[in-house]
Amino acid sequence: MKLTWLGHSCFVIEEKGFRIAVDPFRGVRGYRDSETEANFVVCSHQHGDHNAVDLVKMVPAKVPNPFYIKEIHCFHDEAQGAKRGPNIIRVFCADGVRIAHLGDLGHLLSEEQIKEIGRLDGLLIPVGGHFTIDAKEAAETVRALAPKAVIPMHYRNGELGYDVISTLDPFLEEMKGCPVCFAEGNSAEITGEQSGIIVLKYV
């Protein structure tokens, strides 16, 4: 399964030529608005930095949809959604590979939610805090879910990203001892063979 990071929390997930855009955005400091082409689009919640579906050019699929998508409902905050509303975790499954996108998860997962998510080959997880779980909570979530590969998202990198959220460094410090690979580009193939943290590069 191929992942391409378009910045912030937006990815294109691709299998056998079928493309799904996840959490397209506009107006996030430093990033280009996430204009792309896809056969399908999903959003974790209805905030402008995650639901800019009009920026996605929908094109007819040339192949059947190979994905099964499982949804787990949760919240954007630690107060049952009272502060920022609901959030949807999605697990994308195709050809034996399972990748979860946590959206703007704002709380630690319950045992039931962990069980619902299940085995993961890849985990796309917010780590910047303020609007989402912070570095410590993200590390705890990684340990609870035990994915093979972890791809951080929703953090500040210099002039990229909201200035109120943290950089990647605190998360990497919390995950000290876990292998870290800094990719040369913004894409990665998740096959189920990788392990550790994969930091994609915004290009």
C-alpha positions in Angstrom: 0.0 0.0 0.0 1.5 3.3 -1.0 1.3 6.4 1.2 1.9 9.9 -0.1 2.0 12.8 2.4 0.6 16.1 1.2 1.3 17.9 4.5 -0.4 18.3 7.8 -2.7 15.2 8.1 -3.4 14.7 4.4 -2.4 11.5 2.7 -3.2 9.8 -0.6 -3.4 6.1 0.1 -3.1 4.0 -3.1 -3.4 0.3 -3.9 -3.4 -1.2 -7.4 -3.9 2.2 -8.9 -7.0 3.1 -6.7 -6.4 6.4 -4.9 -8.1 7.6 -1.6 -7.5 11.1 -0.4 -7.6 11.5 3.4 -8.2 14.8 5.3 -7.5 17.3 2.5 -6.9 20.8 3.9 -6.5 24.4 3.1 -5.0 27.4 4.9 -2.4 25.6 7.1 0.6 27.8 7.5 3.5 27.0 5.2 1.8 24.2 3.3 0.3 24.3 -0.2 -3.4 23.6 -0.1 -3.8 19.9 -0.8 -5.0 19.8 -4.4 -4.8 16.3 -5.7 -6.7 13.7 -7.8 -8.4 10.7 -6.2 -11.1 8.1 -6.8 -12.5 8.5 -3.3 -12.1 11.0 -0.4 -12.7 10.7 3.3 -12.4 13.2 6.2 -11.9 12.4 9.9 -13.9 15.5 11.0 -15.4 18.7 9.6 -12.8 21.3 10.3 -11.3 23.3 7.4 -7.8 21.9 7.9 -9.2 18.3 7.3 -12.3 18.6 5.1 -11.4 20.6 2.0 -12.9 18.0 -0.3 -13.4 20.6 -3.0 -9.7 20.6 -3.6 -9.8 16.9 -4.6 -10.4 16.3 -8.2 -12.5 13.2 -8.3 -11.6 11.0 -11.3 -13.2 7.7 -12.4 -11.4 4.6 -11.1 -9.8 2.4 -13.7 -9.7 -0.5 -11.3 -12.2 -1.9 -8.8 -11.9 -0.5 -5.3 -9.5 -2.9 -3.5 -10.1 -1.3 0.0 -12.1 -2.3 3.0 -12.4 0.7 5.3 -13.3 0.2 9.0 -14.5 3.3 11.0 -14.0 3.8 14.7 -15.8 6.7 16.2 -14.0 8.8 18.9 -13.4 12.4 19.8 -11.3 15.4 18.9 -10.7 16.2 22.6 -10.6 14.6 26.1 -14.1 15.8 27.0 -16.2 13.5 24.9 -16.3 16.0 22.0 -17.6 18.9 24.1 -14.6 21.1 23.1 -13.9 20.2 19.4 -16.5 17.6 18.4 -16.2 14.1 17.0 -13.4 12.4 15.1 -13.3 9.2 13.0 -10.4 6.8 13.0 -10.3 4.8 9.7 -8.4 1.6 9.1 -7.7 1.0 5.4 -7.3 -2.7 4.5 -6.2 -4.1 1.2 -4.2 -7.1 0.1 -3.5 -8.1 3.7 -2.1 -4.7 4.7 -3.8 -2.6 7.4 -3.1 1.1 7.9 -4.9 3.3 10.4 -5.3 7.1 10.1 -6.2 8.5 13.5 -7.4 11.9 12.3 -7.4 14.6 15.1 -7.6 12.1 17.9 -7.8 14.1 21.1 -7.7 11.4 23.8 -6.2 8.1 24.8 -8.0 5.1 23.3 -10.2 2.8 25.3 -9.5 -1.0 25.4 -12.6 -1.5 23.2 -11.3 1.0 20.6 -7.9 -0.6 20.6 -9.5 -4.0 20.0 -11.7 -2.5 17.2 -8.6 -1.0 15.4 -6.8 -4.4 15.6 -3.5 -5.4 14.0 -1.7 -2.6 12.1 1.1 -2.6 9.6 1.1 1.2 9.6 -0.2 3.9 11.9 -0.7 7.6 10.8 -0.7 9.4 14.2 -0.9 13.1 15.2 1.9 14.0 17.6 1.8 17.8 17.9 -0.6 18.3 20.8 -2.8 21.4 21.5 -5.5 20.3 19.1 -4.7 16.6 19.4 -2.9 14.1 21.6 0.5 15.3 22.5 3.9 13.5 22.2 3.6 11.6 25.4 0.0 10.5 24.6 1.0 9.6 21.1 3.8 7.4 22.4 1.4 5.7 24.8 -1.0 5.2 21.9 1.7 3.6 19.7 2.6 1.3 22.6 -1.1 0.3 23.0 -1.7 -0.3 19.3 1.7 -1.9 18.6 1.8 -1.1 14.8 4.8 -2.3 12.7 5.4 1.1 11.3 4.6 4.6 12.6 4.2 7.7 10.4 3.9 10.9 12.5 1.6 13.8 11.2 0.0 17.0 12.5 3.2 18.6 13.9 5.1 21.8 13.3 8.3 21.8 11.2 9.8 25.2 11.1 7.4 27.4 9.2 5.3 24.4 8.3 2.2 23.9 10.5 0.4 25.8 13.2 2.7 27.6 15.5 0.8 26.5 18.6 1.5 22.8 18.0 4.8 21.0 18.9 7.6 19.9 16.6 8.3 16.3 16.0 11.2 16.2 18.5 9.2 15.6 21.7 7.6 12.5 20.1 10.9 11.1 18.9 12.3 11.7 22.5 9.3 9.8 23.9 10.0 7.0 21.4 13.7 6.9 22.1 15.1 3.4 21.3 12.6 2.9 18.4 14.3 2.9 15.0 13.7 6.1 13.0 13.9 6.4 9.2 13.9 9.9 7.6 12.5 9.3 4.1 14.0 11.2 1.2 10.6 12.0 -0.2 6.9 12.2 0.8 6.0 8.6 -0.1 6.4 5.2 1.4 5.3 1.7 0.5 3.9 -0.1 3.5 4.2 -3.8 2.9 4.0 -5.2 6.5 7.8 -5.7 6.5 8.8 -2.3 7.8 9.2 -1.5 11.5 9.9 1.7 13.5 9.1 5.3 12.8 9.0 6.6 9.2 9.3 10.4 8.9 8.1 11.5 5.5 9.5 14.7 3.9 7.2 17.4 2.7 8.1 18.2 -0.9 
